[in-house]
Amino acid sequence: MDSIRIFFKYALCVILIILIAGQAGFFLLKEVVANSGFRLAMGANADQYFAGENVSLLIGDSRMMDGINARKVSERSSNQVFNLGFNGLEIPDIIAVIRTFYKQCDCKVNKLIINAGSLEDYEKGTSEIERFMSAFNSELANEILAENSALRYSSIVFPLLKFNNEVFLRSLFYVIKGEDDQSHGNSYHFKIPETIMKSLTAKTKKSYIDETRLDKLIKLTSENGTELIIILPPHHPVYTENRKGFDSYLSEVRQTVESRNIKFLDHSRVITDGENKFADLIHLNINGQDIYSDYFYKTVIKGVPPVL
């Protein structure tokens, strides 16, 4: 009996140590993340960077992340312009990031600009980005984790699980690097393969916008006095002219967005010469990014009508 009592006493001590270490480690890593220049880490700690400011936010998937150099745009603007775009970002992630930004920041978000492709939801369940943002937003944590009881209780007991993802590792990388990623871009140059026409016409392009979450996002931005703008960023001319169903897709997206009295801007054909400006059919490289960042600043941020 004594040996059993000793075993349980040591087991209890080990459990308590693990729980205390986990909680302490969680708060320590939150402080580390707060000093990161990674865009999503900065968004999660927005008041630290944008308190009292007027801000225009860009968000979306890799087409937004690679498409606009926010530092160059912000330097020309009277207000802060910040790019929250990230690879694979979909509308549940966008709502989590923007809700956290609003909650954390005593600032005015004038515009929220999103690329149309990220209004879809292919990855069901709680994403890494939602878990990461829930570390900084208790309301969000209660909601998204309520849908998954196993994740909810494990995150309460082991809060470090919220940082068990790529988003945290990128945040840590930018802490070490000591800079932000607002000038992110790539130098890839796209060479059109001979088989491209077959791939472009193999399947009709369709819109899969998550309209329920889009309405939720519209309500969120409206409550915070933010103008919501949906854009379709530049695509390679070979894509826009040959992708099966592209124009009907464009019309479908426009109708879905504009029927809700939200501004939709078609920038898909802004860059008419694809030579050395694209990393692939739908992503700009640095050369294309420079051109589009200038166009974006003039037409979206500054509000000058494009020359047709």
Salt bridges, closest charged atoms under 4 A:
ASP2 OD1 - ARG5 NH2 2.36
ASP61 OD2 - ARG63 NH2 2.81
ASP66 OD1 - HIS184 ND1 3.03
ASP121 OD2 - LYS124 NZ 3.63
ASP121 OD2 - ARG213 NH1 2.87
GLU139 OE2 - LYS103 NZ 3.67
GLU143 OE1 - ARG99 NH1 2.86
GLU166 OE2 - ARG170 NE 2.67
GLU179 OE2 - LYS177 NZ 3.64
ASP180 OD1 - ARG71 NH2 2.37
ASP181 OD2 - ARG39 NE 2.90
ASP210 OD2 - ARG213 NH1 2.86
GLU211 OE1 - ARG260 NH2 2.78
ASP215 OD1 - ARG260 NE 2.52
GLU223 OE2 - LYS219 NZ 2.52
GLU227 OE1 - LYS111 NZ 3.01
GLU227 OE2 - LYS263 NZ 3.44
GLU241 OE2 - ARG269 NE 3.09
ASP247 OD1 - ARG269 NH2 3.09
GLU258 OE2 - ARG254 NH1 3.21
ASP273 OD2 - LYS277 NZ 3.32
ASP280 OD1 - HIS283 ND1 2.97
ASP290 OD1 - LYS72 NZ 2.97
ASP294 OD1 - ARG76 NH1 2.59
ASP294 OD2 - LYS298 NZ 3.19
